[in-house]
Amino acid sequence: MITTRAAVLTTINEPLELTTIRVDDPEPHEVRIQVTNVGLCHSDLHYMTGTVPTDLPVVVGHEVAGVVEAVGSQVSDLRPGDRVVGALTPSCGNCTNCEAGRSTQCQRVEEVRRRPRAAFQTMAGKPIARLGDIGAFSQHILMRQNSLVKLPDDVPLHVGCLLSCCIITGVGAVFRGAQVRPGSTVAVIGCGGVGSAIIQGARLAGASAIVAIDLDDDRLKAARGYGATHVINGVADDIVQELHDQIGDGVDYAFEAVGSARTAATALALVRPTGTACLVGIAPAGAEISVPATDFFFHEKRLIGSYMGSGQAREDIAQFARLYQQGRLLLDEMVTHVIPFDEINEGFRAMKNGDVTRIVVDLQS
């Protein structure tokens, strides 16, 4: 067991508390990582504000990159010094969903995550929960071997961390979830980190038109840099009519990256008959969606969800890293600021600004 510094959520709607905690030794299939960088994600805010329930105290954070420091006795493909990024969705590899290539929906995930002792403890020995069993806002963390991907040497850690959440979620939703066809038309509601990744995914998939929709003009301007061909400010009186005016018809695919029932219904309204609306944003606990039944019976629309890219996280992260190496996936441009660990609470406040795509924390500074 070692001691390390972490940002701990002890009270909902209060700042994270920077303090010293204990980190357990790795189990046989686990790896201890010295965390270098973590991206600030709106999913973390859901737990910090209580819109998604969590045990307290808890270390949140999950969009993580770092360096292997120690490995368990049965770890065979990683060694100290390896640069890695982590996947939020560990998998057993043997259940029906894993064998079908849907590791993000592993049916034994709770069993896979179970360990005999708490990974994190207070200095008094009391357990501290971890978001997604990662708890990345800690200078040292424990993760399972099959949740880690080696990062090529020419992919910097401060941009590589984006691969583990917003990129796998957004680009994965395009290719694995909705399976966007070349030449099709796409709309994206919400142009933050995940929305920007969806736009890039649509560009990579060969979409002929990509409509970015957001309430902030700065984000819409940035969206054009990621591949959007059209933009709509969400304050428009009739977003659906505005989209029709711009591209002449509903889109083949609409992605919702906000996490609200209202924008989910808008996504379905934006697609043409036989089109697909894909919900990617995490809605608050208890949220319900109301949509017209006729959209399904007469117009044959599809409403689907996509969680963490809907596919094989480790395989996809490795492929997206190659796209970055080729200059086809923009990551440097998505990192608006890199901030020191001590400024993590200020970083979360800055996420409200429209000129921010992703803020990354340097946990070693």
C-alpha positions in Angstrom: 0.0 0.0 0.0 1.2 3.5 -0.8 0.0 7.0 -0.1 -0.8 9.6 -2.8 -2.6 12.8 -3.4 -6.2 12.9 -4.6 -9.1 15.2 -5.2 -12.0 13.7 -3.2 -15.7 14.6 -3.4 -17.0 14.5 0.1 -20.2 16.6 -0.3 -22.5 17.0 -3.3 -22.2 20.5 -4.9 -19.1 21.3 -3.0 -15.5 21.7 -4.4 -13.3 18.6 -4.5 -11.0 18.3 -1.6 -7.3 17.8 -2.3 -6.0 15.4 0.3 -3.7 12.4 1.0 -5.2 8.9 0.6 -4.0 5.3 0.6 -3.9 3.2 -2.5 -3.9 -0.6 -2.2 -1.4 -3.0 -3.8 -2.3 -4.4 -7.2 -4.4 -7.6 -7.3 -3.0 -10.3 -9.6 -4.7 -8.9 -12.7 -4.3 -5.2 -11.8 -1.8 -2.5 -12.6 -0.9 0.5 -10.6 -0.5 3.6 -12.7 1.1 6.9 -12.0 -1.5 9.3 -13.4 -0.1 12.1 -15.6 -3.2 13.6 -17.2 -7.0 13.5 -16.8 -9.6 15.2 -19.0 -12.5 17.0 -17.2 -15.7 15.5 -18.4 -19.4 16.5 -17.9 -20.0 12.9 -16.7 -17.9 13.8 -13.6 -20.1 16.8 -13.0 -23.2 14.6 -13.0 -21.8 12.9 -9.9 -20.5 16.1 -8.3 -23.8 17.8 -8.6 -25.9 14.8 -7.6 -27.8 14.4 -10.9 -26.4 10.8 -11.0 -26.2 9.1 -7.5 -22.9 8.1 -6.0 -21.5 6.9 -2.7 -19.5 9.4 -0.7 -16.6 10.0 -0.3 -15.6 9.3 -3.9 -12.8 10.1 -6.3 -14.3 10.9 -9.6 -12.4 11.3 -12.9 -12.1 8.7 -15.7 -10.6 10.2 -18.8 -7.1 9.0 -17.9 -3.6 8.6 -19.2 -0.4 7.7 -17.2 2.6 5.5 -16.8 2.6 1.9 -15.4 4.3 1.9 -12.1 3.7 -1.7 -10.8 1.9 -4.8 -12.1 0.1 -7.7 -10.4 1.5 -11.3 -10.5 -0.6 -12.4 -13.5 -0.2 -9.3 -15.7 1.7 -10.4 -18.8 1.4 -7.7 -21.4 2.3 -4.6 -19.5 5.4 -3.6 -17.6 6.6 -0.6 -15.5 7.3 2.4 -17.7 4.6 1.6 -20.3 2.5 4.7 -21.3 -1.2 3.8 -21.2 -4.7 5.1 -21.4 -7.6 3.6 -19.5 -11.0 2.4 -20.6 -14.0 2.9 -18.4 -15.6 -0.4 -19.4 -13.8 -3.5 -18.2 -15.0 -6.8 -19.8 -15.0 -10.5 -18.9 -14.5 -11.5 -22.6 -16.7 -14.5 -22.2 -20.4 -13.4 -21.8 -22.8 -13.2 -24.7 -22.3 -9.5 -25.3 -18.5 -9.6 -25.1 -18.4 -12.5 -27.5 -20.6 -10.5 -29.8 -18.2 -7.6 -29.8 -20.1 -5.4 -27.4 -17.7 -5.3 -24.5 -19.2 -2.0 -23.3 -22.3 -4.0 -22.3 -20.4 -6.8 -20.5 -23.0 -8.8 -18.5 -20.5 -9.6 -15.7 -19.1 -6.1 -15.2 -19.9 -6.0 -11.5 -18.2 -9.3 -11.0 -15.1 -8.1 -13.0 -14.9 -5.0 -10.9 -15.2 -6.8 -7.5 -12.0 -6.8 -5.4 -11.5 -8.1 -1.8 -10.4 -4.7 -0.4 -11.1 -1.1 -1.1 -8.7 0.3 -3.7 -8.7 3.7 -2.0 -8.8 4.4 1.7 -8.7 7.5 3.9 -5.6 7.8 6.1 -7.9 6.5 8.9 -8.5 3.3 6.9 -12.1 4.1 5.7 -13.1 3.1 2.1 -13.3 5.7 -0.6 -15.4 5.0 -3.7 -14.1 5.4 -7.2 -16.1 6.6 -10.2 -16.3 3.6 -12.6 -13.8 1.8 -10.4 -11.1 4.2 -11.7 -11.1 7.4 -9.6 -8.7 9.1 -11.9 -8.3 12.3 -9.9 -5.6 10.6 -7.9 -1.9 10.7 -8.6 -1.9 6.9 -8.4 -4.7 4.5 -9.4 -5.4 0.8 -9.9 -6.9 -0.6 -13.1 -7.3 -4.0 -14.6 -4.9 -5.2 -17.2 -7.8 -5.6 -19.8 -8.9 -2.0 -19.3 -5.6 -0.5 -20.4 -4.2 0.3 -23.8 -0.5 1.1 -24.6 -0.1 4.5 -26.1 2.4 5.1 -28.9 5.4 7.2 -28.0 4.4 9.9 -30.4 1.0 10.4 -28.9 1.4 12.9 -26.0 -0.2 11.8 -22.7 -2.1 15.1 -22.3 -4.0 14.5 -25.6 -3.9 10.7 -25.3 -6.2 10.8 -22.3 -9.0 12.1 -24.6 -9.0 8.7 -26.3 -10.3 7.0 -23.2 -13.6 8.9 -23.0 -14.7 11.7 -25.3 -13.1 10.2 -28.4 -14.1 6.6 -27.8 -17.6 7.8 -26.9 -18.1 10.2 -29.8 -16.3 8.6 -32.7 -17.4 5.2 -31.5 -21.1 6.3 -31.5 -20.6 7.2 -35.2 -19.0 4.0 -36.4 -20.1 1.4 -33.9 -23.4 2.8 -32.6 -25.2 4.4 -35.4 -23.0 3.0 -38.2 -23.0 6.2 -40.3 -22.8 5.5 -44.0 -20.6 7.4 -46.4 -22.4 10.3 -48.1 -25.1 10.5 -45.5 -26.2 13.6 -43.6 -25.6 14.1 -39.8 -26.7 16.5 -37.1 -25.0 16.9 -33.8 -26.7 18.5 -30.8 -24.2 19.8 -28.2 -20.7 20.7 -29.4 -18.6 20.2 -26.2 -16.0 17.5 -26.0 -18.1 14.5 -27.0 -20.0 16.5 -29.6 -16.8 17.6 -31.2 -15.7 14.0 -31.3 -19.0 13.0 -33.0 -18.4 15.7 -35.6 -14.9 14.3 -36.3 -16.3 10.8 -36.5 -18.9 11.9 -39.0 -16.2 13.6 -41.1 -14.1 10.5 -41.0 -17.1 8.4 -42.0 -17.6 10.5 -45.1 -20.8 12.3 -44.2 -21.8 14.8 -47.0 -23.3 17.3 -44.6 -22.6 17.7 -40.8 -24.9 20.2 -39.0 -23.6 21.4 -35.6 -26.2 22.6 -33.1 -25.3 24.5 -29.9 -26.3 27.5 -27.9 -22.9 29.0 -28.0 -21.4 30.7 -31.1 -17.8 30.0 -30.0 -18.5 26.3 -29.9 -20.2 26.5 -33.3 -17.1 28.2 -34.7 -14.9 25.5 -33.3 -17.3 22.9 -34.7 -16.5 24.0 -38.2 -12.8 23.4 -37.5 -13.7 19.7 -36.6 -15.7 19.2 -39.8 -19.1 20.8 -39.5 -20.4 22.0 -42.8 -23.4 23.9 -41.3 -24.2 25.4 -37.9 -27.4 26.3 -36.1 -27.6 28.3 -32.9 -30.1 26.4 -30.6 -31.9 29.7 -29.7 -33.6 29.5 -33.1 -37.4 29.5 -32.9 -37.6 26.3 -34.8 -34.5 24.2 -35.0 -36.1 21.6 -37.3 -37.3 24.2 -39.8 -33.8 25.9 -39.7 -32.2 22.6 -40.5 -34.6 22.0 -43.4 -33.9 25.5 -44.7 -30.2 24.8 -44.7 -30.0 21.3 -46.2 -33.4 20.7 -47.7 -34.6 17.7 -45.6 -34.2 16.0 -42.3 -30.8 14.3 -41.7 -30.0 10.6 -41.9 -28.5 10.6 -38.4 -28.9 12.9 -35.5 -26.7 12.6 -32.3 -27.7 14.0 -29.0 -24.6 14.9 -26.8 -26.3 17.0 -24.1 -28.1 14.6 -21.9 -31.6 16.0 -21.6 -35.1 14.7 -22.5 -35.8 17.8 -24.6 -32.8 17.6 -26.8 -33.4 13.8 -27.2 -36.8 14.6 -28.6 -35.3 17.2 -30.9 -32.8 14.7 -32.2 -35.6 12.4 -33.3 -37.5 15.3 -34.9 -34.4 16.2 -36.9 -34.1 12.9 -38.7 -36.0 12.1 -41.9 -38.2 9.1 -42.3 -36.1 5.9 -41.8 -33.4 8.0 -40.1 -31.6 7.2 -36.9 -31.4 9.3 -33.7 -28.6 8.3 -31.4 -28.5 9.4 -27.7 -25.0 9.8 -26.4 -25.3 12.3 -23.5 -26.0 11.0 -20.0 -29.3 12.3 -18.8 -30.0 12.9 -15.0 -31.3 9.9 -13.0 -35.0 9.4 -13.5 -35.3 11.4 -16.7 -37.9 10.1 -19.2 -38.3 10.8 -22.9 -41.6 11.5 -24.6 -41.7 11.1 -28.4 -44.4 10.7 -31.0 -45.4 7.1 -31.7 -46.1 8.0 -35.3 -42.4 8.6 -35.8 -41.9 4.8 -35.5 -45.1 3.4 -37.0 -45.4 5.5 -40.1 -41.9 7.0 -40.6 -39.8 4.1 -39.5 -37.4 6.2 -37.5 -35.0 4.6 -35.1 -34.1 5.8 -31.6 -31.0 4.2 -30.2 -28.5 4.7 -27.4 -24.7 4.5 -27.4 -22.6 4.0 -24.3 -18.8 4.5 -24.4 -18.7 3.9 -28.2 -20.8 0.8 -28.4 -17.9 -1.5 -29.2 -14.5 -2.9 -28.2 -12.9 -0.1 -26.3 -9.3 -1.4 -26.3 -9.3 -2.1 -30.0 -11.0 1.1 -30.9 -8.7 3.3 -28.7 -5.7 1.8 -30.5 -7.2 2.5 -33.9 -8.1 6.1 -33.0 -4.5 6.6 -31.8 -3.4 5.6 -35.3 -5.8 8.1 -36.8 -4.2 10.8 -34.6 -0.7 9.8 -35.8 -1.9 10.1 -39.4 -3.2 13.6 -38.7 -6.8 12.6 -39.5 -8.1 12.8 -35.9 -7.6 16.2 -34.2 -6.7 15.9 -30.5 -4.3 18.8 -29.9 -7.0 21.3 -31.1 -9.5 19.9 -28.6 -7.3 20.5 -25.5 -8.2 24.1 -24.7 -6.1 24.3 -21.5 -3.8 22.1 -19.4 -4.0 23.1 -15.8 -2.1 22.0 -12.6 -3.8 19.6 -10.1 -4.3 22.4 -7.6 -6.6 24.2 -10.0 -8.9 21.3 -10.7 -12.0 23.0 -9.1 -11.3 26.2 -11.2 -11.1 23.9 -14.3 -14.6 22.6 -13.7 -15.9 26.1 -13.4 -14.2 27.1 -16.6 -16.0 24.2 -18.5 -19.1 26.5 -18.6 -17.3 28.8 -21.1 -18.2 28.3 -24.8 -14.6 28.6 -25.9 -13.6 25.5 -23.9 -13.7 22.1 -25.7 -11.6 20.1 -23.2 -9.7 21.0 -20.1 -6.9 18.6 -19.1 -5.4 18.3 -15.6 -1.7 17.7 -15.2 -1.7 15.6 -11.9 2.1 15.7 -11.6 2.4 19.5 -11.6 
